[in-house]
Amino acid sequence: MQASDPSSIATMRSKQADGLRAIIECRARHHAARFARPSDLQLEVVDGSVAVAQALFTKLLDELVENAFKFSAAGRPVRVAGALADGHYTLTVTDQGAGMDPAQVAQIGAYTQFNRKEKEQQGTGLGLTLARRITELHGGQFTLQSQRGTGTAVSVQLPEYQGE
């Protein structure tokens, strides 16, 4: 399946992830437990469905939530919110972690890791890029707001599944 082929994109957008509340709560709790920070997790999620295959939605969610826990300190909240409005489901993950400066935000791309000498990072640096690409391929909007020393908020707005 080619990500640039219109028929492949149409096929991807015809898939559905439903029961989002259960998926989001389960995966967010999993990551909070993995980082030994269950008390830092704040959930504000409503149910809904999106025009994205469940496996891809879960991958997008995992990348965002894992990053939030990875780059914020224990005792600092990680907020995961999901809301349905105007035919879209908006997932927002907010942390009070290291944050990024504007130049770093602008450089988000494959294999980009920031401040490697200051903070050892595991992985390839693909997390935010992958989440953004999944969002865009499904006709959604990806927004990242970050400030160095204050934290990061990532919002993903995906089309609600309309059925066939």
FIKOLZA-1660 file (N, C-alpha, C; in steps of 0.1 Angstrom, whole numbers, plus 5000, padded with zeros to 4 digits):
% residues 164
   i   px   py   pz ch aa at
   1 5008 4988 5000  A  M  N
   1 5000 5000 5000  A  M CA
   1 5009 5012 5000  A  M  C
   2 5007 5021 4990  A  Q  N
   2 5015 5033 4989  A  Q CA
   2 5008 5045 4996  A  Q  C
   3 5015 5052 5005  A  A  N
   3 5009 5063 5012  A  A CA
   3 5006 5075 5003  A  A  C
   4 5011 5075 4991  A  S  N
   4 5008 5086 4982  A  S CA
   4 4998 5083 4971  A  S  C
   5 4994 5070 4971  A  D  N
   5 4984 5066 4961  A  D CA
   5 4970 5069 4966  A  D  C
   6 4962 5076 4958  A  P  N
   6 4949 5080 4962  A  P CA
   6 4939 5069 4966  A  P  C
   7 4940 5058 4959  A  S  N
   7 4932 5046 4963  A  S CA
   7 4936 5040 4976  A  S  C
   8 4949 5040 4979  A  S  N
   8 4954 5035 4991  A  S CA
   8 4950 5044 5003  A  S  C
   9 4950 5057 5001  A  I  N
   9 4946 5066 5011  A  I CA
   9 4931 5065 5014  A  I  C
  10 4923 5063 5003  A  A  N
  10 4909 5061 5005  A  A CA
  10 4906 5048 5013  A  A  C
  11 4913 5038 5010  A  T  N
  11 4912 5025 5017  A  T CA
  11 4915 5027 5032  A  T  C
  12 4926 5034 5035  A  M  N
  12 4930 5037 5049  A  M CA
  12 4919 5045 5056  A  M  C
  13 4913 5055 5049  A  R  N
  13 4903 5063 5056  A  R CA
  13 4890 5057 5057  A  R  C
  14 4888 5045 5051  A  S  N
  14 4875 5038 5052  A  S CA
  14 4875 5029 5065  A  S  C
  15 4886 5027 5071  A  K  N
  15 4887 5019 5083  A  K CA
  15 4882 5026 5095  A  K  C
  16 4880 5019 5106  A  Q  N
  16 4873 5025 5118  A  Q CA
  16 4880 5020 5131  A  Q  C
  17 4882 5030 5139  A  A  N
  17 4886 5027 5153  A  A CA
  17 4874 5032 5161  A  A  C
  18 4868 5023 5169  A  D  N
  18 4857 5027 5177  A  D CA
  18 4859 5023 5192  A  D  C
  19 4851 5028 5201  A  G  N
  19 4853 5025 5215  A  G CA
  19 4866 5032 5219  A  G  C
  20 4868 5045 5214  A  L  N
  20 4880 5052 5217  A  L CA
  20 4883 5054 5232  A  L  C
  21 4872 5056 5240  A  R  N
  21 4874 5059 5254  A  R CA
  21 4882 5047 5260  A  R  C
  22 4877 5035 5258  A  A  N
  22 4884 5023 5263  A  A CA
  22 4898 5022 5258  A  A  C
  23 4900 5024 5246  A  I  N
  23 4914 5023 5240  A  I CA
  23 4923 5033 5246  A  I  C
  24 4919 5045 5247  A  I  N
  24 4927 5056 5252  A  I CA
  24 4930 5054 5267  A  I  C
  25 4920 5050 5275  A  E  N
  25 4922 5048 5289  A  E CA
  25 4931 5036 5292  A  E  C
  26 4929 5025 5284  A  C  N
  26 4938 5014 5286  A  C CA
  26 4952 5016 5282  A  C  C
  27 4955 5022 5271  A  R  N
  27 4968 5025 5267  A  R CA
  27 4975 5036 5275  A  R  C
  28 4968 5046 5279  A  A  N
  28 4974 5056 5288  A  A CA
  28 4978 5051 5302  A  A  C
  29 4969 5042 5307  A  R  N
  29 4972 5036 5320  A  R CA
  29 4984 5026 5319  A  R  C
  30 4985 5020 5307  A  H  N
  30 4996 5011 5305  A  H CA
  30 5009 5019 5305  A  H  C
  31 5010 5030 5298  A  H  N
  31 5022 5038 5298  A  H CA
  31 5025 5044 5312  A  H  C
  32 5015 5049 5319  A  A  N
  32 5017 5054 5332  A  A CA
  32 5023 5044 5341  A  A  C
  33 5018 5032 5341  A  A  N
  33 5023 5021 5349  A  A CA
  33 5037 5017 5345  A  A  C
  34 5040 5017 5332  A  R  N
  34 5053 5014 5327  A  R CA
  34 5064 5023 5332  A  R  C
  35 5060 5036 5333  A  F  N
  35 5069 5046 5339  A  F CA
  35 5068 5048 5354  A  F  C
  36 5060 5039 5360  A  A  N
  36 5058 5039 5375  A  A CA
  36 5052 5053 5379  A  A  C
  37 5042 5058 5371  A  R  N
  37 5036 5071 5374  A  R CA
  37 5021 5071 5372  A  R  C
  38 5014 5061 5378  A  P  N
  38 5000 5061 5376  A  P CA
  38 4993 5073 5382  A  P  C
  39 4998 5078 5393  A  S  N
  39 4992 5090 5399  A  S CA
  39 4994 5103 5391  A  S  C
  40 5003 5103 5382  A  D  N
  40 5005 5115 5373  A  D CA
  40 4995 5116 5362  A  D  C
  41 4988 5105 5359  A  L  N
  41 4979 5104 5347  A  L CA
  41 4966 5111 5350  A  L  C
  42 4962 5120 5342  A  Q  N
  42 4949 5127 5342  A  Q CA
  42 4942 5124 5329  A  Q  C
  43 4930 5117 5331  A  L  N
  43 4922 5113 5319  A  L CA
  43 4909 5121 5319  A  L  C
  44 4906 5127 5307  A  E  N
  44 4894 5134 5304  A  E CA
  44 4889 5130 5290  A  E  C
  45 4883 5118 5289  A  V  N
  45 4881 5112 5276  A  V CA
  45 4866 5109 5274  A  V  C
  46 4861 5112 5263  A  V  N
  46 4847 5108 5259  A  V CA
  46 4849 5097 5248  A  V  C
  47 4838 5090 5246  A  D  N
  47 4838 5079 5236  A  D CA
  47 4836 5085 5222  A  D  C
  48 4840 5077 5213  A  G  N
  48 4838 5081 5199  A  G CA
  48 4844 5071 5190  A  G  C
  49 4843 5074 5177  A  S  N
  49 4850 5066 5167  A  S CA
  49 4856 5075 5156  A  S  C
  50 4867 5070 5150  A  V  N
  50 4874 5078 5140  A  V CA
  50 4876 5069 5127  A  V  C
  51 4878 5076 5116  A  A  N
  51 4881 5070 5103  A  A CA
  51 4895 5066 5102  A  A  C
  52 4900 5058 5111  A  V  N
  52 4914 5053 5111  A  V CA
  52 4914 5039 5116  A  V  C
  53 4922 5030 5110  A  A  N
  53 4923 5017 5115  A  A CA
  53 4927 5017 5130  A  A  C
  54 4921 5008 5137  A  Q  N
  54 4924 5007 5152  A  Q CA
  54 4939 5006 5155  A  Q  C
  55 4946 4998 5147  A  A  N
  55 4960 4996 5150  A  A CA
  55 4968 5009 5148  A  A  C
  56 4964 5017 5138  A  L  N
  56 4971 5029 5135  A  L CA
  56 4967 5040 5146  A  L  C
  57 4955 5040 5150  A  F  N
  57 4951 5049 5160  A  F CA
  57 4958 5046 5173  A  F  C
  58 4959 5033 5176  A  T  N
  58 4966 5029 5188  A  T CA
  58 4981 5032 5188  A  T  C
  59 4987 5031 5176  A  K  N
  59 5001 5034 5174  A  K CA
  59 5003 5049 5176  A  K  C
  60 4995 5057 5170  A  L  N
  60 4995 5072 5172  A  L CA
  60 4994 5076 5187  A  L  C
  61 4984 5070 5194  A  L  N
  61 4982 5072 5208  A  L CA
  61 4994 5068 5216  A  L  C
  62 4999 5057 5213  A  D  N
  62 5011 5052 5221  A  D CA
  62 5023 5061 5220  A  D  C
  63 5025 5066 5207  A  E  N
  63 5037 5075 5205  A  E CA
  63 5035 5088 5213  A  E  C
  64 5023 5093 5213  A  L  N
  64 5021 5106 5221  A  L CA
  64 5022 5104 5236  A  L  C
  65 5016 5094 5241  A  V  N
  65 5015 5092 5255  A  V CA
  65 5029 5088 5261  A  V  C
  66 5036 5079 5253  A  E  N
  66 5049 5075 5258  A  E CA
  66 5059 5087 5258  A  E  C
  67 5058 5095 5248  A  N  N
  67 5067 5107 5248  A  N CA
  67 5064 5116 5260  A  N  C
  68 5051 5118 5263  A  A  N
  68 5048 5127 5274  A  A CA
  68 5054 5122 5287  A  A  C
  69 5053 5109 5289  A  F  N
  69 5059 5103 5302  A  F CA
  69 5074 5103 5301  A  F  C
  70 5079 5100 5290  A  K  N
  70 5094 5099 5288  A  K CA
  70 5101 5112 5291  A  K  C
  71 5094 5123 5286  A  F  N
  71 5101 5136 5287  A  F CA
  71 5095 5146 5297  A  F  C
  72 5089 5140 5307  A  S  N
  72 5085 5148 5319  A  S CA
  72 5088 5140 5332  A  S  C
  73 5090 5147 5342  A  A  N
  73 5095 5141 5355  A  A CA
  73 5083 5135 5363  A  A  C
  74 5086 5125 5371  A  A  N
  74 5077 5120 5380  A  A CA
  74 5071 5131 5389  A  A  C
  75 5059 5130 5392  A  G  N
  75 5052 5140 5400  A  G CA
  75 5046 5151 5392  A  G  C
  76 5049 5152 5379  A  R  N
  76 5043 5162 5370  A  R CA
  76 5032 5155 5362  A  R  C
  77 5021 5162 5361  A  P  N
  77 5009 5155 5354  A  P CA
  77 5011 5153 5339  A  P  C
  78 5005 5143 5335  A  V  N
  78 5004 5140 5320  A  V CA
  78 4989 5139 5318  A  V  C
  79 4984 5148 5310  A  R  N
  79 4969 5149 5308  A  R CA
  79 4966 5143 5294  A  R  C
  80 4957 5134 5293  A  V  N
  80 4952 5128 5281  A  V CA
  80 4937 5131 5280  A  V  C
  81 4934 5139 5270  A  A  N
  81 4920 5143 5268  A  A CA
  81 4915 5139 5254  A  A  C
  82 4902 5135 5254  A  G  N
  82 4896 5132 5241  A  G CA
  82 4882 5138 5241  A  G  C
  83 4879 5145 5230  A  A  N
  83 4866 5152 5229  A  A CA
  83 4861 5150 5215  A  A  C
  84 4848 5150 5213  A  L  N
  84 4841 5149 5200  A  L CA
  84 4833 5161 5198  A  L  C
  85 4836 5168 5186  A  A  N
  85 4828 5180 5183  A  A CA
  85 4830 5182 5168  A  A  C
  86 4819 5187 5162  A  D  N
  86 4818 5191 5148  A  D CA
  86 4824 5180 5138  A  D  C
  87 4821 5168 5140  A  G  N
  87 4825 5157 5131  A  G CA
  87 4839 5153 5132  A  G  C
  88 4846 5157 5143  A  H  N
  88 4860 5153 5146  A  H CA
  88 4862 5149 5160  A  H  C
  89 4871 5140 5162  A  Y  N
  89 4876 5136 5175  A  Y CA
  89 4889 5142 5177  A  Y  C
  90 4891 5149 5188  A  T  N
  90 4903 5156 5191  A  T CA
  90 4910 5149 5203  A  T  C
  91 4922 5144 5201  A  L  N
  91 4930 5138 5212  A  L CA
  91 4941 5147 5215  A  L  C
  92 4942 5151 5228  A  T  N
  92 4952 5160 5232  A  T CA
  92 4960 5154 5244  A  T  C
  93 4974 5154 5242  A  V  N
  93 4983 5149 5253  A  V CA
  93 4992 5160 5257  A  V  C
  94 4991 5163 5270  A  T  N
  94 4999 5175 5275  A  T CA
  94 5007 5170 5287  A  T  C
  95 5020 5175 5286  A  D  N
  95 5029 5172 5298  A  D CA
  95 5035 5185 5302  A  D  C
  96 5042 5185 5314  A  Q  N
  96 5049 5196 5319  A  Q CA
  96 5064 5192 5320  A  Q  C
  97 5069 5188 5309  A  G  N
  97 5082 5183 5308  A  G CA
  97 5092 5193 5302  A  G  C
  98 5103 5187 5296  A  A  N
  98 5114 5195 5291  A  A CA
  98 5110 5205 5281  A  A  C
  99 5100 5202 5273  A  G  N
  99 5096 5211 5262  A  G CA
  99 5106 5212 5251  A  G  C
 100 5103 5220 5241  A  M  N
 100 5112 5222 5230  A  M CA
 100 5111 5237 5226  A  M  C
 101 5122 5242 5221  A  D  N
 101 5122 5256 5216  A  D CA
 101 5116 5256 5202  A  D  C
 102 5112 5268 5197  A  P  N
 102 5106 5269 5184  A  P CA
 102 5114 5263 5172  A  P  C
 103 5127 5264 5173  A  A  N
 103 5136 5258 5163  A  A CA
 103 5135 5243 5163  A  A  C
 104 5134 5237 5175  A  Q  N
 104 5133 5222 5176  A  Q CA
 104 5119 5218 5171  A  Q  C
 105 5109 5225 5174  A  V  N
 105 5095 5222 5169  A  V CA
 105 5095 5222 5154  A  V  C
 106 5101 5232 5148  A  A  N
 106 5102 5233 5133  A  A CA
 106 5110 5222 5127  A  A  C
 107 5119 5216 5134  A  Q  N
 107 5127 5205 5129  A  Q CA
 107 5122 5191 5131  A  Q  C
 108 5110 5190 5137  A  I  N
 108 5105 5177 5139  A  I CA
 108 5105 5169 5126  A  I  C
 109 5112 5158 5126  A  G  N
 109 5112 5150 5114  A  G CA
 109 5118 5136 5118  A  G  C
 110 5119 5128 5109  A  A  N
 110 5124 5114 5111  A  A CA
 110 5138 5115 5117  A  A  C
 111 5140 5107 5127  A  Y  N
 111 5153 5105 5133  A  Y CA
 111 5159 5117 5140  A  Y  C
 112 5151 5127 5143  A  T  N
 112 5155 5139 5150  A  T CA
 112 5154 5137 5165  A  T  C
 113 5165 5138 5172  A  Q  N
 113 5165 5137 5186  A  Q CA
 113 5172 5150 5191  A  Q  C
 114 5166 5156 5202  A  F  N
 114 5171 5169 5207  A  F CA
 114 5179 5167 5220  A  F  C
 115 5189 5175 5222  A  N  N
 115 5197 5175 5234  A  N CA
 115 5201 5161 5238  A  N  C
 116 5206 5153 5228  A  R  N
 116 5211 5140 5230  A  R CA
 116 5221 5139 5242  A  R  C
 117 5230 5149 5243  A  K  N
 117 5240 5148 5253  A  K CA
 117 5234 5150 5267  A  K  C
 118 5224 5158 5268  A  E  N
 118 5217 5161 5281  A  E CA
 118 5209 5149 5286  A  E  C
 119 5202 5143 5277  A  K  N
 119 5192 5133 5281  A  K CA
 119 5193 5121 5271  A  K  C
 120 5197 5110 5276  A  E  N
 120 5198 5098 5267  A  E CA
 120 5184 5094 5263  A  E  C
 121 5182 5092 5250  A  Q  N
 121 5168 5089 5245  A  Q CA
 121 5169 5076 5238  A  Q  C
 122 5160 5067 5241  A  Q  N
 122 5159 5054 5234  A  Q CA
 122 5150 5056 5222  A  Q  C
 123 5153 5048 5212  A  G  N
 123 5145 5048 5200  A  G CA
 123 5151 5056 5189  A  G  C
 124 5144 5058 5178  A  T  N
 124 5149 5064 5166  A  T CA
 124 5145 5079 5164  A  T  C
 125 5136 5084 5172  A  G  N
 125 5132 5098 5171  A  G CA
 125 5120 5099 5161  A  G  C
 126 5114 5088 5158  A  L  N
 126 5103 5088 5149  A  L CA
 126 5089 5091 5155  A  L  C
 127 5088 5091 5168  A  G  N
 127 5075 5091 5174  A  G CA
 127 5065 5102 5170  A  G  C
 128 5070 5115 5171  A  L  N
 128 5061 5126 5167  A  L CA
 128 5059 5127 5152  A  L  C
 129 5069 5123 5144  A  T  N
 129 5068 5123 5130  A  T CA
 129 5058 5112 5125  A  T  C
 130 5059 5101 5131  A  L  N
 130 5049 5090 5128  A  L CA
 130 5035 5094 5132  A  L  C
 131 5033 5100 5144  A  A  N
 131 5020 5104 5148  A  A CA
 131 5014 5115 5138  A  A  C
 132 5023 5124 5134  A  R  N
 132 5019 5134 5125  A  R CA
 132 5015 5128 5111  A  R  C
 133 5023 5119 5106  A  R  N
 133 5020 5113 5093  A  R CA
 133 5007 5105 5093  A  R  C
 134 5005 5097 5104  A  I  N
 134 4992 5090 5105  A  I CA
 134 4981 5099 5104  A  I  C
 135 4982 5110 5112  A  T  N
 135 4971 5120 5113  A  T CA
 135 4968 5126 5099  A  T  C
 136 4979 5130 5092  A  E  N
 136 4977 5137 5079  A  E CA
 136 4972 5127 5068  A  E  C
 137 4976 5115 5069  A  L  N
 137 4972 5105 5059  A  L CA
 137 4957 5102 5060  A  L  C
 138 4951 5105 5072  A  H  N
 138 4937 5102 5075  A  H CA
 138 4929 5115 5074  A  H  C
 139 4935 5126 5069  A  G  N
 139 4927 5138 5067  A  G CA
 139 4926 5146 5080  A  G  C
 140 4934 5144 5089  A  G  N
 140 4933 5151 5102  A  G CA
 140 4943 5162 5103  A  G  C
 141 4943 5168 5115  A  Q  N
 141 4952 5180 5117  A  Q CA
 141 4961 5176 5130  A  Q  C
 142 4973 5179 5129  A  F  N
 142 4983 5177 5139  A  F CA
 142 4988 5190 5144  A  F  C
 143 4987 5193 5157  A  T  N
 143 4992 5206 5162  A  T CA
 143 5001 5203 5174  A  T  C
 144 5012 5209 5174  A  L  N
 144 5022 5208 5186  A  L CA
 144 5025 5222 5191  A  L  C
 145 5023 5223 5204  A  Q  N
 145 5027 5236 5210  A  Q CA
 145 5037 5232 5222  A  Q  C
 146 5048 5238 5222  A  S  N
 146 5059 5235 5232  A  S CA
 146 5067 5247 5236  A  S  C
 147 5071 5247 5248  A  Q  N
 147 5080 5258 5253  A  Q CA
 147 5090 5251 5262  A  Q  C
 148 5103 5255 5259  A  R  N
 148 5114 5249 5267  A  R CA
 148 5112 5252 5282  A  R  C
 149 5113 5241 5289  A  G  N
 149 5111 5242 5304  A  G CA
 149 5097 5242 5309  A  G  C
 150 5087 5243 5300  A  T  N
 150 5073 5244 5304  A  T CA
 150 5065 5231 5301  A  T  C
 151 5068 5225 5289  A  G  N
 151 5061 5213 5285  A  G CA
 151 5056 5214 5271  A  G  C
 152 5049 5203 5267  A  T  N
 152 5044 5202 5254  A  T CA
 152 5030 5197 5254  A  T  C
 153 5022 5202 5244  A  A  N
 153 5009 5198 5242  A  A CA
 153 5007 5194 5227  A  A  C
 154 5003 5182 5225  A  V  N
 154 5001 5177 5211  A  V CA
 154 4986 5174 5209  A  V  C
 155 4980 5180 5199  A  S  N
 155 4966 5178 5196  A  S CA
 155 4965 5171 5182  A  S  C
 156 4957 5161 5182  A  V  N
 156 4954 5154 5169  A  V CA
 156 4939 5154 5167  A  V  C
 157 4935 5160 5156  A  Q  N
 157 4921 5161 5153  A  Q CA
 157 4918 5152 5141  A  Q  C
 158 4910 5141 5143  A  L  N
 158 4907 5131 5133  A  L CA
 158 4893 5131 5129  A  L  C
 159 4890 5128 5116  A  P  N
 159 4876 5128 5112  A  P CA
 159 4868 5117 5119  A  P  C
 160 4856 5120 5124  A  E  N
 160 4847 5110 5130  A  E CA
 160 4843 5100 5119  A  E  C
 161 4842 5087 5123  A  Y  N
 161 4838 5077 5114  A  Y CA
 161 4823 5079 5111  A  Y  C
 162 4820 5080 5098  A  Q  N
 162 4806 5082 5094  A  Q CA
 162 4799 5069 5089  A  Q  C
 163 4806 5058 5088  A  G  N
 163 4800 5046 5083  A  G CA
 163 4800 5046 5068  A  G  C
 164 4794 5035 5063  A  E  N
 164 4794 5034 5048  A  E CA
 164 4780 5038 5042  A  E  C
% end
